[in-house]
Amino acid sequence: MTINERAPEGDRSYAAVADRLTMPLVEAMETQRAVRRILPDPVDDDIVLRCIELGLKAPTGSNGQNWQFVVVKDREVLATFARRYRQAWSLYGGLGERVVGNDESMRKILAAVAWQVEHFTEAPVVVVPCLEGAQRFAPVPALAASSWYGSIYPSVQNLLLAARAMGLGASLITLPLWSVTLSRRTLGLPMTVQPVCMVPLGWPRGRYGPTTRKPVGDVVHLDRFGTRPWRGQGVGRPQERSVAAADDPTPAERDATEVRS
């Protein structure tokens, strides 16, 4: 795995970085993170289009392919969304400061978001994934909303993985779109097209992952919520698992220990 990798140096044209898409999928997944601090340096249009093109390979509900993508590079448009980003962050950022308290890791995340808010207009390109179709104004079951957004977010994840592989920094944000009506007006979207999120793209100022996550066993439940036979357990790659397995209790041993305690 490539640890603490920086953005590619020198030629950053599509022709120069396209071969990076052969990065193993597990490497892209394990080193992908929200990269908010990006350079204002331009990004080749073909790189952006290729990321979106790979996004189109994702599954979508009933194969509807009811997605549209707006690529924003106009400085005035970005400035408009930057103002709305600051408006939303003035509320949520303050709340976040109070909630996280002295949690150092969370304070670092807040600092990264605050940096993005203040430098949003410097992003060389922002992709706005949208959904096309009849809008539902009457209350609908939560499942309907889940199904609706499930037709765009798999494509967004494909886009993020493609960006990671080619060396771009990217993050998924929604605060600049707090007013769908104003966002439609700014982007010239018809009423039948809804902006869902924004993905600023640029060459990163820092490094990529790996990320820190809880053990998979801490968030997986068997049959019913609260039944966690794999608590504290990870899997990882086979060689990683074989080293850890000698010291890790089996699920049955862990359950017996929990019963005795």
Rosetta blueprint (number, residue, H / E / L):
1 M L
2 T L
3 I L
4 N L
5 E L
6 R L
7 A L
8 P L
9 E L
10 G L
11 D L
12 R L
13 S L
14 Y H
15 A H
16 A H
17 V H
18 A H
19 D H
20 R H
21 L H
22 T H
23 M L
24 P L
25 L H
26 V H
27 E H
28 A H
29 M H
30 E H
31 T H
32 Q L
33 R L
34 A L
35 V L
36 R L
37 R L
38 I E
39 L L
40 P L
41 D L
42 P L
43 V L
44 D L
45 D H
46 D H
47 I H
48 V H
49 L H
50 R H
51 C H
52 I H
53 E H
54 L H
55 G H
56 L L
57 K L
58 A L
59 P L
60 T L
61 G H
62 S H
63 N H
64 G L
65 Q L
66 N L
67 W E
68 Q E
69 F E
70 V E
71 V E
72 V E
73 K L
74 D L
75 R H
76 E H
77 V H
78 L H
79 A H
80 T H
81 F H
82 A H
83 R H
84 R H
85 Y H
86 R H
87 Q H
88 A H
89 W H
90 S H
91 L H
92 Y H
93 G H
94 G H
95 L H
96 G H
97 E H
98 R H
99 V H
100 V H
101 G L
102 N L
103 D L
104 E H
105 S H
106 M H
107 R H
108 K H
109 I H
110 L H
111 A H
112 A H
113 V H
114 A H
115 W H
116 Q H
117 V H
118 E H
119 H L
120 F H
121 T H
122 E H
123 A L
124 P L
125 V E
126 V E
127 V E
128 V E
129 P E
130 C E
131 L E
132 E E
133 G L
134 A L
135 Q L
136 R L
137 F L
138 A L
139 P L
140 V L
141 P L
142 A H
143 L H
144 A H
145 A H
146 S H
147 S H
148 W H
149 Y H
150 G L
151 S L
152 I L
153 Y H
154 P H
155 S H
156 V H
157 Q H
158 N H
159 L H
160 L H
161 L H
162 A H
163 A H
164 R H
165 A H
166 M L
167 G L
168 L L
169 G E
170 A E
171 S L
172 L L
173 I E
174 T L
175 L H
176 P H
177 L H
178 W L
179 S L
180 V H
181 T H
182 L H
183 S H
184 R H
185 R H
186 T H
187 L H
188 G L
189 L L
190 P L
191 M L
192 T L
193 V E
194 Q E
195 P E
196 V L
197 C L
198 M E
199 V E
200 P E
201 L E
202 G E
203 W L
204 P E
205 R L
206 G L
207 R L
208 Y L
209 G L
210 P L
211 T L
212 T L
213 R L
214 K L
215 P L
216 V H
217 G H
218 D H
219 V L
220 V L
221 H L
222 L L
223 D L
224 R L
225 F L
226 G L
227 T L
228 R L
229 P L
230 W L
231 R L
232 G L
233 Q L
234 G L
235 V L
236 G L
237 R L
238 P H
239 Q H
240 E H
241 R H
242 S H
243 V H
244 A H
245 A H
246 A L
247 D L
248 D L
249 P L
250 T L
251 P H
252 A H
253 E H
254 R H
255 D H
256 A H
257 T H
258 E H
259 V H
260 R H
261 S L
